[in-house]
Amino acid sequence: MRFINNVSATALLSAILQLGSTVATDSSSGSLKIDFNVKREVPKGDIVKRDDPEGAVVMKLMNHKTLYIAELYIGSNEDKVHVHVDTGSSDLWVPASDVTCSKENPLAALGEGDDDDDDDESSGEGEQPSETQGGPSRGNKRDEGQIYSSLYPSGHPQTTNLPGAGNPGFISNSSNTAAGESQSSESLTCTAHGSFNTEASDTFETNNTIPFYAAYGDGTYAFGDWGQDTIKIGNASVHNASFAIANATSNDIGVFGIGLRGLESTSSFGYFYDSLPYKMKSNGVINKVLYSLYLNDINASTGSVLFGAIDHAKHEGHLETLPVVKGRDGTFSDLAVELKHVALNHEGDKELILQNSTIVILDSGSTISYLTSHQVKSLGEALDGEFIESQGAFKVDCELQNSNSTMDFTFGNSDIHVPLSELIMPENETSCYLGILPSQKEGNETETALFGDNILRSAYIVYDLEDLQVQIAQARYTDEEDIRVVGGKESTSGSSGSNSSSNGTTSGGVGSSSSTEHANSGFSIYNLPWVSVLAGLATSLALV
């Protein structure tokens, strides 16, 4: 889920004034593994907890089409909360027990609004994508919600006004409904996956800082306050973890952002803090701020994210090491790497869709993927598709769901083969769309490519937040394990037959140190008094 990190200070202050801000006042060393249940339309049962290898801890995730959901226990009362694990953002937030739920998208009022015209009912069949419509661009909402408004309703209708508390666009989870007033069936929409009661935790501490605000590329947002408490993940406890408690949100689940510091919501004000992956290291849970993402195959009921270690049983061949690429502003924000080539292997022919290298963001929070408009046009035409302007996507033959063709993505010297069938999105039994959309650019900026779950599940990816590297290889779908802790004493575990210990050691090797680990130490928004924050906000306002 792409995090939008450039909401202006004016817009943020407007949101603060309208919404207000209130908050009721043993792991094994080396790695932490989070298993996730994959929940689809027909649940396939729960995952049974098992003994973990020395130096590894298990965390559960569940996949709801677009979501990989982890289970956390927060505070002394250990409130159970499910959160969406997202490499495209960097903050952890959970809904408060008395959260106000919004049915509407406030981004238009914050300068991030929907650009769709009210009169775009025509199908626009046959028209090709322009270089200004479609997918992700920093500071602009990508149109993922547009296509899913027809294919898979997102549940987040667009609006042009930021609703205030008590507005019909908001539904409170408070039990204090007026006598005779019926509470909507949607009243628990944003607490169905759990919530955190700050008053019930003896260890919770609130921070007297600027309120938390996050907006995402799918049009959802969260607004609340910062705090610290103990978070239990699997069999590991992370103490004094910083996270946000949402008092108002249009999302129905919290977000566990595990991206780079440059995407922390506080970075807009020039301040950085230790998000949960970094806090895991300072708590001694892991030795290095690194995690491996294994989404498993499209029909699987489990997957995992493994902090501080690599499971070499889960990939084929060697892990290709790629440097994380700086953004246009010269900073490291997105988990982006260089993509060398894209080829379509279809009906015995191989066609290059991308001949020159481009930069691609790896975002587990996005269901679908994006390439440049030119590349999507080439791909859609190669599949005999028809571009439907109202959907911003190519309509293709549903028989492609049964195709043995592949899309081949080249990173460095390694290819990731993705079944074409997994890139086809059915609207119904007779209407299907290509799950790669044209990306978006603004002004003279280049278009931004982004890979979501429909591509990433074919890869095993190691994200090294310390050394700013990504390692990638073809995923191997297996229940075997060969877990090796990075940055400390190695630990091996798994079923017999796992023999991939020689593959894909991290570039720094065991015991490698990071040159960037403490780059932002001393700049924490939690240490700022309100007067300093407001002074900074006033300065920002003057510059807007």
Sequence and secondary structure as in RCSB ss.txt:
>XXXX:A:sequence
MRFINNVSATALLSAILQLGSTVATDSSSGSLKIDFNVKREVPKGDIVKRDDPEGAVVMKLMNHKTLYIAELYIG
SNEDKVHVHVDTGSSDLWVPASDVTCSKENPLAALGEGDDDDDDDESSGEGEQPSETQGGPSRGNKRDEGQIYSS
LYPSGHPQTTNLPGAGNPGFISNSSNTAAGESQSSESLTCTAHGSFNTEASDTFETNNTIPFYAAYGDGTYAFGD
WGQDTIKIGNASVHNASFAIANATSNDIGVFGIGLRGLESTSSFGYFYDSLPYKMKSNGVINKVLYSLYLNDINA
STGSVLFGAIDHAKHEGHLETLPVVKGRDGTFSDLAVELKHVALNHEGDKELILQNSTIVILDSGSTISYLTSHQ
VKSLGEALDGEFIESQGAFKVDCELQNSNSTMDFTFGNSDIHVPLSELIMPENETSCYLGILPSQKEGNETETAL
FGDNILRSAYIVYDLEDLQVQIAQARYTDEEDIRVVGGKESTSGSSGSNSSSNGTTSGGVGSSSSTEHANSGFSI
YNLPWVSVLAGLATSLALV
>XXXX:A:secstr
  EE    HHHHHHHHHHH         SS EEEEEE   SS           TT     EEE SS EEEEEEET
TTTEEEEEEEETT   EEEEEEEEEEESSB GGGGTT     TT  S  BT    TTSSS BTTB  THHHHHTT
SS  S  B SS   TTSTTEEE  S   TT    GGGGGGGTT  B GGG TT EE  SS EEEEETTS EEEEE
EEEEEEEETTEEEEEEEEEEEEEES SSEEEE S GGGSGGGGGT     HHHHHHHTTS SSSEEEEE   TT 
SEEEEEETEEEGGGBSS  EEEE    TTSS  S EEEE EEEEEETTEEEEEE S EEEEE TT SSEEE HHH
HHHHHHHTT EEETTTTEEEE GGGGG   EEEEEETTEEEEEEGGGGEEESSSS EEESEEE    TT    EE
E HHHHTTEEEEEETTTTEEEEEEB   S   EEESSSS     STT   TTS   TT TT   SSTTTTTT  G
GG  HHHHHHHHHHHHHH 
